[in-house]
């Protein structure tokens, strides 16, 4: 079963702005983490991360990125509702 991943436009804009301020090495680390997050969420979002308020409201951390997401099992959609780059900003 494959899920679709969607980002709130505002969350994506803020994340992209933060990413654009990083050095090349850190940008690469963030992109690697995002690829890993995508792989996990595309195939098994309910088994990835940890649940929060409800089982379908979850957090996943793959350093240096943390995302909070919601899963709609019926529509097979994962919605990223918050994303953050953690730790040092530059190398």
QUIZISUL-V762632 format. One record per residue. RES is the residue in one small letter. SS is DSSP state (~ for helix, > for strand, _ for the rest). PSI is psi in whole degrees, 0 to 359 (* if undefined). Layout:
BEGIN
res=RES ss=SS psi=PSI
res=RES ss=SS psi=PSI
END
This chain:
BEGIN
res=x ss=_ psi=130
res=x ss=_ psi=138
res=x ss=_ psi=157
res=x ss=> psi=139
res=x ss=> psi=129
res=x ss=> psi=149
res=x ss=> psi=140
res=x ss=_ psi=134
res=x ss=~ psi=321
res=x ss=~ psi=318
res=x ss=~ psi=316
res=x ss=~ psi=318
res=x ss=~ psi=313
res=x ss=~ psi=317
res=x ss=~ psi=316
res=x ss=~ psi=319
res=x ss=~ psi=315
res=x ss=~ psi=316
res=x ss=~ psi=320
res=x ss=~ psi=342
res=x ss=_ psi=356
res=x ss=_ psi=159
res=x ss=_ psi=166
res=x ss=~ psi=318
res=x ss=~ psi=314
res=x ss=~ psi=322
res=x ss=~ psi=318
res=x ss=~ psi=319
res=x ss=~ psi=319
res=x ss=~ psi=316
res=x ss=~ psi=319
res=x ss=~ psi=317
res=x ss=~ psi=318
res=x ss=~ psi=321
res=x ss=~ psi=319
res=x ss=~ psi=319
res=x ss=~ psi=315
res=x ss=~ psi=314
res=x ss=~ psi=315
res=x ss=~ psi=316
res=x ss=~ psi=330
res=x ss=~ psi=326
res=x ss=~ psi=322
res=x ss=~ psi=68
res=x ss=_ psi=332
res=x ss=_ psi=343
res=x ss=_ psi=352
res=x ss=_ psi=151
res=x ss=_ psi=201
res=x ss=> psi=147
res=x ss=> psi=153
res=x ss=_ psi=214
res=x ss=_ psi=314
res=x ss=_ psi=168
res=x ss=_ psi=331
res=x ss=_ psi=359
res=x ss=> psi=112
res=x ss=> psi=161
res=x ss=> psi=139
res=x ss=> psi=129
res=x ss=> psi=122
res=x ss=> psi=96
res=x ss=_ psi=131
res=x ss=_ psi=25
res=x ss=> psi=139
res=x ss=> psi=135
res=x ss=> psi=146
res=x ss=> psi=132
res=x ss=> psi=161
res=x ss=> psi=145
res=x ss=> psi=127
res=x ss=> psi=100
res=x ss=_ psi=322
res=x ss=_ psi=315
res=x ss=_ psi=351
res=x ss=_ psi=50
res=x ss=> psi=136
res=x ss=> psi=122
res=x ss=> psi=118
res=x ss=> psi=118
res=x ss=> psi=349
res=x ss=> psi=142
res=x ss=> psi=143
res=x ss=> psi=141
res=x ss=> psi=123
res=x ss=_ psi=159
res=x ss=_ psi=205
res=x ss=_ psi=145
res=x ss=_ psi=332
res=x ss=_ psi=158
res=x ss=_ psi=*
END
